[in-house]
Amino acid sequence: MSTGIDIPNDVIGLLAETVERGASLLAGGSRLAGPAAAQDEAAELAPDESAGTVGLGLSFADDTAVVVVLTTPLAEELCGGSSPDHVRSGLQVLIDEITTGLGVPLTDSVGLANTPELVEFLTGRSVLLGAGIFDGDAVVATLGAAGPRAGVTPAAPEPVTEPAVESGDSSATAPAAAPATAAPTAPHRPTSGTAAGPAVSQDVLARGLALLADVSLEVTAELGRSHLRVSELLALEPGSVIGLERAAGSPVDLLVNGSLFARAEVIVEEGRYAVRITELVGNGITA
């Protein structure tokens, strides 16, 4: 999608990250999320329309835009209905995650009932990235992000200027304090929540966790590590012993998708190795 508008690489990277983060929230069970990729036309973001589609167009304060489009059966499964209100309510966790990721307030959301409305919503934007959510060979949902439209420059806070002080004024030993109204104001954010993002109700959080309930994660128990030179590696043979950096009796690390989650002790249960968690670390989930 080329409009002749230059957009910084860091903004493109942020849009791509937002698309992939949002797509991962729609994956689960037999559904898999594809990577973010450049799209030539907005119509490419339309999933299989044979079963009907419903979506949302989200507009943000910096004039970036995000679209989420679901097939009607998936909308009914995830949101309890296929109306824009059902979709908006059912995907609130996704909307909050996108808003937090972009770091700017959400200014508007509109329902998108078909491909022409999707195309119209994204017309004239500078860059378009999208990711599909697949169930087998079928595209059951798409998520896209686009940069600002031509000629639109988001308003920036005006800099604070110090009042001028005449050199002949002996009573002014320091610049006068700027009026309180002259300070730049932070972008408007919802009154609820914290600086890290909008508050999320327990019901909304539960719906978001339900979207992720069937996502499969790889859990690895790591006994220890060692470093070998190439010559040492080539000299290995059956019976060779490799020393590990971890002391005997130390707990093993549990990694979830490669990230440290917990520490545990190795046990044997029903004739198979198992681990008993002794400590949750990092972002470990606590009950």
MIBAMI-929507 format. One record per residue: y, x, z negated of N, C-alpha, C in turn. Coordinates in steps of 0.001 Angstrom, whole numbers, plus 500000, padded with zeros to 6 digits. Layout:
# MIBAMI-929507
YXZYXZYXZ;...
This chain:
# MIBAMI-929507
498816500858500000500000500000500000501225500888500000;501817501091501127502952502010501248504227501237501519;505239501460500679506532500798500860507657501799501010;507346503073501049508379504093501176509103504375499887;508583503900498768509208504113497465508476505246496766;509225506253496324508611507354495592508349506922494155;507217507296493626506886506995492238506277508243491626;506744508678490448506255509922489840504749509892489606;504143511080489694502706511184489495502284510750488095;503138511003487088502752510610485737502702509093485596;503560508388486357503525506924486333502257506430487017;501906507051488145500660506685488833499468506916487910;499476508046487197498393508329486260498299507290485155;499462506838484644499472505817483603498919504497484130;499300504131485368498783502902485957497276502979486144;496780504134486612495344504297486815494600504187485488;495142504816484449494515504759483126494495503326482604;495587502582482843495661501190482407494618500344483117;494471500552484434493487499803485208492075500069484693;491732501329484472490373501659484041490106501164482624;491116501235481753490929500740480389490703499230480407;491499498517481203491331497071481287490006496677481906;489606497388482972488336497070483630487165497266482680;487232498283481822486132498535480885485969497387479899;487073496678479582486990495541478665486333494334479320;486362494271480648485725493159481355484261493442481666;483840494699481517482448495055481776481589494656480579;480303494646480793479376494306479716478170493595480274;477019493752479618475800493145480116475432493761481457;475286492918482472474961493412483810476198493784484602;477385493581484015478634493875484722479038495332484511;479407496006485595479837497395485547481240497506486131;482071498360485525483439498560485992483503499759486921;484169499593488055484373500701488967485615501495488586;485806502679489171486981503500488868488233502950489546;489394503349489036490659502969489670490799503703490996;491241502986492014491407503580493337492604502947494020;493247503712494912494396503199495654493949502082496591;494779501047496701494498499913497574495563499849498668;495137499591499901496092499492501008496816498156501008;496127497100500603496712495765500621496335495025499346;497235494131498917496974493360497707495759492458497869;495495491995499092494356491105499314493035491772498966;493006493121498948491775493822498598491382493609497135;492328493106496338492041492860494928491395491502494691;491192490711495741490569489396495569489065489551495465;488447489056494375486986489108494276486352488066495195;485056487883495084484327486917495893484873485510495640;485501484914496665486147483620496486485224482440496759;483978482705497110483079481600497444482848480670496256;482925481234495024482739480420493827484062480038493187;485184480363493863486500480080493302486991481221492434;488295481375492339488883482431491516490050481890490704;490353482576489640491523482286488822492006483613488259;493324483756488108493830485036487622495176484905486957;495667486052486515496973486146485876497758487284486500;499055487070486682499961488122487075500882488437485913;500881489689485459501658490106484291502818490982484736;504022490645484302505222491425484620505737492098483359;506199493354483516506640494138482368508103494562482531;508682495005481414510114495286481383510535496399482331;509637497317482679509986498388483609509666498013485060;509393496726485302509090496163486618507734496593487161;506878497174486348505492497332486771504801495982486636;503682495835487323502964494563487317501467494833487227;500765493937486582499311494023486461498735492656486821;497636492653487573496946491409487907495504491488487422;495019490370486922493619490227486528493093488994487247;492043489155488037491481488039488792489990487947488505;489523486737488133488121486501487809487549485432488729;486266485521489034485617484390489662485550483256488640;485508482023489130485508480876488222484349480901487236;483111481227487665482023481274486677482262482305485579;482818483471485921483076484485484902484186484035483963;485215483378484504486286482861483654485745481845482659;484841480983483118484270479989482207483395480656481148;482714481738481531481872482449480571482697483173479516;483743483870479943484520484699479022485609483926478290;486160482909478948487360482250478418487139480798478036;485941480261478290485668478870477944486283477876478889;486794478329480023487415477455481013488057478295482092;488494477633483178489037478378484305490500478063484595;491168477336483704492598477101483897493374478353483503;494614478523484019495417479688483609495581479796482094;495708478645481409495850478687479952494576479197479290;493409478755479805492149479264479269492054480776479476;492399481224480676492299482647480992493276483445480139;494499482951480007495507483660479216495054483782477760;494493482715477211494032482752475823492783483609475674;491834483451476609490577484172476508490707485666476725;491735486081477475491932487508477768493089488106476976;493453487477475854494606487962475101494416489388474613;493194489735474208492940491115473763493176492086474914;492724491720476109492944492558477286494431492697477581;495173491591477501496614491627477747497309492527476725;496924492400475459497522493243474418497215494720474663;495974495018475089495577496400475350496387496984476509;496592496203477561497376496656478710498827496898478294;499380495966477526500776496097477080500953497353476233;500023497591475320500093498784474481499950500049475321;499038500023476293498831501195477142500042501548477974;500730500543478517501920500803479325503117501196478460;503144500745477215504223501126476301505528500400476542;505497499290477266506705498493477507506373497031477255;507379496213476916507098494809476595506666494010477826;505804493044477578505435492060478589506563491031478682;507047490782479895508166489850480057507755488497480619;506629488429481346506243487154481947504788487213482375;504140486068482431502792485963482986502699484667483771;502063484730484933501932483557485789500483483425486217;500053482199486459498717481959486948498614482264488438;497479482804488855497216483110490257495941482367490655;496099481344491519494968480477491836494198480904493075;494802481775493906494136482137495155494710483448495671;494159483934496778494594485213497343496045485205497801;496545484145498500497961484144498886498912484306497699;498613483662496577499469483810495399499397485231494851;498216485838494899498051487231494482498884488157495358;498808487961496663499558488800497603501054488631497385;501504487386497210502939487138497006503440487802495733;502632487762494684503042488350493408503246489861493527;502443490519494380502496491978494485503304492475495680;503902491578496442504632491972497639505815492887497296;505972493971498090507132494844497974507044495897496895;505874496058496279505766497043495201505370498405495736;505632499438494919505608500807495423504228501423495528;503329501054494669502003501656494692501050500620494129;499830500641494591498868499648494135497535500326493852;497062500173492614495769500706492201494910499545491726;493621499642491965492754498560491545491360499048491209;490653498244490422489255498520490073488497497212490107;487262497266490585486428496081490627485433496070489480;485032494878489090483974494704488104482806494066488855;481670494740488849480543494362489691479410493787488857;478788492741489401477543492210488853476526492293489982;475743493361489970474912493654491130475800494089492283;475646493451493428476476493776494587477738492920494670;477862491933493795478997491005493862480165491514493020;481376491375493559482586491669492805482989490394492084;482860490392490744483108489177489974484492489183489321;485177490306489354486529490389488788487206491637489337;488514491609489346489289492786489724490480492914488783;490929494143488628492113494405487832492959495410488596;494236495094488803495116495973489567496438496183488866;497088497302489192498408497616488642499290498134489761;500568497759489740501497498148490801502801498630490187;503466499542490906504734500095490452505907499169490744;507125499613490421508310498776490601508556498432492065;509304497345492277509698496942493622510862497793494106;511069497779495412512165498549496014513500498065495467;514350499020495098515698498684494651515791498248493214;514681498230492486514707497811491089514643499042490208;515652499230489396515690500345488457515778499779487054;514759499972486228514805499451484862516026499966484111;516659499086483361517847499462482613517493500445481517;518306501478481368518095502481480317519193502347479282;518907502655478011519948502592476985521094503539477308;522315503080477049523477503927477298523573504993476220;523934506228476597524035507289475590525166507034474622;525001507537473405526042507417472392527096508485472646;528372508101472663529466509055472871530263509176471586;530586510403471227531385510639470028532852510380470341;533579509746469421535016509532469639535740510871469766;536720510906470659537492512135470852538390512375469651;538529513635469264539382514016468142540445514964468662;541708514581468494542798515437468950542899516663468061;543132517821468723543170519089467980544316519145466998;545366518374467230546511518445466328546386517569465112;545343516798465017545187515881463895544520516613462746;545321517058461757544793517853460654543937517025459718;544079515688459753543310514865458827541873514694459276;541575515061460544540205514893461064539476516221460955;538702516374459920537930517610459740536577517535460405;536142516324460802534849516136461475534966514933462382;534158514872463422534207513703464305533928512436463525;534667511398463889534455510112463234533095509574463587;532506508843462641531179508273462890531269507227463978;530283507211464860530264506224465935530010504851465346;530629503813465905530385502460465405528893502139465489;528442501297464561527016500965464521526555500314465807;527455499579466474527065498877467690526937499810468877;527366501068468744527318501990469876525965502662470027;525128502573468983523820503239469049522927502530470045;522122503288470798521223502651471750520170501842471025;519834500712471583518853499849470965517497500093471577;516476499974470746515111500140471242514740498945472091;513820499116473041513381497971473825512850496877472936;513132495633473332512684494497472536511168494455472496;510628494259471325509198494084471163508958492820470346;507755492273470404507476491077469614507752491320468145;508211490276467454508570490432466053507356490628465180;506181490171465638504977490401464857504328491697465278;503546492282464364502841493510464727503557494731464212;503138495900464701503690497161464260504133497956465452;504660499172465185505119500019466280503974500420467190;502770500380466686501620500766467517501227499674468484;501772498476468327501431497397469250501494496068468535;501371494964469279501451493644468689500290493360467759;500549492491466786499491492132465856498418491340466586;497179491512466161496058490823466782495385489974465715;495275488665465964494654487781464996493155488036464944;492522487561463884491083487749463741490318487040464848;490802485844465260490127485120466343490200485894467644;491391486438467946491553487209469174490702488463469128;490675489124467962489856490332467816488382490006468014;487953488862467476486545488474467625486201488233469087;487122487602469837486859487378471261486788488697472006;487662489640471625487634490937472297486342491684472029;485872491628470777484620492287470455483452491620471162;483560490291471371482496489594472090482396490087473529;483551490436474125483535490966475489482789492296475559;482815493049474454482221494386474450480825494415473849;480347493256473369479110493255472589477919493806473353;477859493600474654476692494020475431476877495368476122;477993496045475844478216497354476466477234498373475877;476559499097476730475570500081476289476243501432476058;475979502040474912476533503341474560475399504330474308;475609505569474693474604506612474474474845507279473128;473840507258472261473930507889470943473037509132470951;473624510275470603472913511554470620472937512177469227;471799512637468764471716513393467505471701514878467864;472732515599467434472864517015467779472496517871466573;471409518621466716470932519465465616471804520692465432;472277521282466498473108522472466412473357523058467788;474130524105467834474485524741469093474353526250468971;474264526903470132474220528361470178474828528815471492;475255530056471543475821530631472755474949531792473216;474576531783474470473744532843475040474434533450476255;474287534763476387474720535405477624473700535106478710;474119535250479942473224534973481062471972535839480971;472141537097480586470986537997480489470006537506479428;470536536974478317469665536460477266468939535199477730;469662534362478481469052533143478989467906533462479948;468113534444480809467080534808481785465862535449481121;466057535988479922464957536655479224464100535692478407;464484534408478347463729533451477541462361533193478151;461392532980477266460028532670477696459384531849476596;458222531215476866457562530445475816457345531292474573;457752530759473423457649531486472163458954532112471725;459958532171472617461261532720472228461919531814471198;462660532397470298463363531654469249464862531778469474;465545530650469453467002530621469596467598530165468276;468393530995467660469034530637466409470220529718466643;470378528728465789471490527781465873472536528124464821;473745527680465064474854528027464169474824527221462879;474014526181462821474007525302461656472947525754460658;473306525716459375472379526151458331471253525144458163;470095525627457722468952524755457476469307523729456401;468890522483456620469163521419455671470478520712455883;471316521222456786472605520579457047472386519278457815;473265518289457641473126517043458404473383517287459889;472818516430460716473040516526462161474244515671462526;474857515978463665475979515189464165475459514057465033;476015512860464864475726511748465759476909511581466698;476652511651467982477682511536468999477496510220469747;478573509467469919478549508242470714479347508495471980;478646508491473111479273508822474395480008510162474330;479409511121473582479964512461473511480990512676472426;481399511609471695482401511735470634481725511652469269;482139512537468347481559512561467005481829511243466289;480760510614465796480861509310465157480416509345463696;479352510108463419478801510116462064477969511376461868;477566511611460611476608512662460285475406512008459615;474239512624459808473016511972459346471965513013459001;470942512571458268469807513424457968468614512973458811;467804513926459217466642513628460057465489513167459178;464870512055459561463713511530458831462630511187459851;461466510841459358460364510371460206460056508939459814;460030508062460805459756506653460555458745506155461580;457607505671461070456528505167461920456103506204462953;456022507448462500455544508512463355456538509030464376;457809508594464294458823509046465248460025509585464474;460705510541465077461927511044464468462977509930464420;463741509925463351464854508980463197465933509667462390;467086509039462281468166509607461477468685508548460512;469074509002459328469685508135458325471142508566458162;472063507676458460473497508006458420473919508285456979;474590509398456802475095509773455480476617509719455390;477278509790456548478747509824456540479277509347457888;480251508435457858480977508043459058482239508880459148;482511509420460297483658510312460457484496509856461636;485693510447461748486565510149462894486896508684462943;486560508047464086486835506627464283485608505776463967;484749506268463080483563505503462736483929504124462234;483110503132462553483376501750462165482824501540460767;483625500995459905483167500687458547483113499184458381;482184498735457575482012497296457388483128496751456524;
